[in-house]
Amino acid sequence: MFNYIGKIVNKQNSEAMDILQEAAIFEEEKMSHMSMSDRVTASREAKRLILAINEIYKKTKDSQLMDTMKRLTEKKKKIEKRLKGRLTA
């Protein structure tokens, strides 16, 4: 019985580590000279990562996860600002 529970916990931990590794890679990516479709894709990827990390954060309440979500949200906002373009009067 304990082996089965241990496998479930280890599977969740490995998924969490995978998500955090993806988030680290996403944070390091350069966002300059992106096409419009690349920006849309990057924005969706950021949203996916933020929501996945949020699910882990709900269970663990780890402050490092919150910091990661904040950094990803900041990057996502910059991408979306570029998507909307500049308003001209």
N, C-alpha and C positions, 0 to 999 in steps of 0.2 A: 504494500500500500504506500509506504513512504517513498519508494523509488518512483512510483507513478506521479506523486505530488511533486517530488523533486524535479522530475522531467518537465512538468508544467511550469514550475517556477523558473527553471533554467531556460526554457523556451521563451518565456516572457522577458527575462533578462537579456537574452541574446537579441530579441527583437528591439528592446530598448537601446542596446548598444549599437545596433545597426542604424536605428533612427538618429541617434546622436552623432554617429560617424557621418551619415548623410548630411546632417545639419552643419557639421564642421566643414565638410567639403563645399557645401552651398555658400557658407559665409566667406570662404576664401576665394570663390570664383570672382573674376572680374566682370563688372556689369557695363563696361564701356563698349561702345560700338555694337550695340545689340539691335537687331531688327525688331520690328513691332511684334512679330509672332514669337520671337525669342523672349521678349519682355512678358508677354502674356503667359508663356510657358513657365518662366521663372516665378511670376507672381503666383501661379497655381501651385507650383512646387513648394514655395514658401508657405502658402496656406496649409498644404497637406502636412508639412513638417511641424508647423505650429500646433495644429490640431492633434497630431500624434503625440507630440511632447506633452501637450496639455493633459491627455489621457493618463500618461505616466505620472505627471505632476500631481494629479488628483489622488493617486494612490500613495505617493511617497512624500509629498510636500517638501521636496528638495529645492533649496534656494538656487542652486546652480542651474536647475532646469528652468526656473523662472527667468534667470538672467539670459539663458540661451533663447528663450521665447521672446524676450524683449529685443535682443539683437536682431533676431529674424524678422520681427515685426517692423523694426526700424528700416531694415533693408527692403522689406516688402513695400513700405510706404514710399520709399524713394523710387522704386520701380514703378509703382502706380502713379506717382506724380508725373513721371516721364510719359506714361501711357496717355494720361489725360491731355498733355500738351500745355502750351502757354495760352492764356486768354489774351486776346488783343482787343483794344477798345476802338 
